[in-house]
Amino acid sequence: MSQHNPVEPLLLYFNGLIPLKKEEKELVQAKFHHRLYRKRQYVLQEGDLCTHLNFVVRGCLRLYKIDDRGNIHILQFAAENYWVNDLGSFHGLKPSELNIDALEDTVTLQITRDDLVTLFTQAPKFDRIFRVLMENSYVRLQQRLLQNISSTAEDRYKSFIEIYPHLVNRLSQVQIAAFLGIAPESLSRLRNGLSKTAKPKP
């Protein structure tokens, strides 16, 4: 397959989970569509219907909520080989309460709800693949909720580094703080403290 095929990264991703047959690869080619979002461009805005699943090929998206005071609460970052969307809006066919926008110029591969159903019907292997993806996403969400209830800011930051090591130096302090649920100043103090602790004694 051509290296210039825009769907190639997704085919490699699926093949890493369950090897695909020729017909299944052709279905992916037909049902997923390439889309570029510029930095700060919206993928989804609150009040709109979430009409696509998004697979990130290159770049970084964030899923977030803005509260009544204008504070941003980030639920998820999605960089290369991550999925992101508002499942409640996508499957429930109701207006979204969330926003998705691009923190960097971002290339995605998207599929509509109808095309996803067609994918499941014509190739049941994808039904299994997406079931596993949803289960893993649910587990991560539970872990995140437990952390917010019982973990310290330091523990949450260490967990962030473990989950998103590829984003630590790509995201601003403001973005990371909004994900952790702390003020940027608190994150700065936390990072300084961990840096001093990590330095070897002379």
HELIX and SHEET records of a PDB file:
HELIX    1   1 GLU A    8  LEU A   17  1                                  10    
HELIX    2   2 LYS A   22  LYS A   31  1                                  10    
HELIX    3   3 LEU A   87  GLY A   92  1                                   6    
HELIX    4   4 ARG A  113  GLN A  122  1                                  10    
HELIX    5   5 LYS A  125  SER A  150  1                                  26    
HELIX    6   6 ALA A  153  ILE A  163  1                                  11    
HELIX    7   7 GLN A  173  LEU A  180  1                                   8    
HELIX    8   8 PRO A  184  ALA A  198  1                                  15    
SHEET    1   A 4 HIS A  33  TYR A  37  0                                        
SHEET    2   A 4 THR A 106  THR A 112 -1                                        
SHEET    3   A 4 HIS A  52  ARG A  58 -1                                        
SHEET    4   A 4 TRP A  83  VAL A  84 -1                                        
SHEET    1   B 4 TYR A  42  LEU A  44  0                                        
SHEET    2   B 4 ASN A  99  ALA A 102 -1                                        
SHEET    3   B 4 LEU A  61  ILE A  66 -1                                        
SHEET    4   B 4 ILE A  72  ALA A  78 -1                                        
END                                                                             
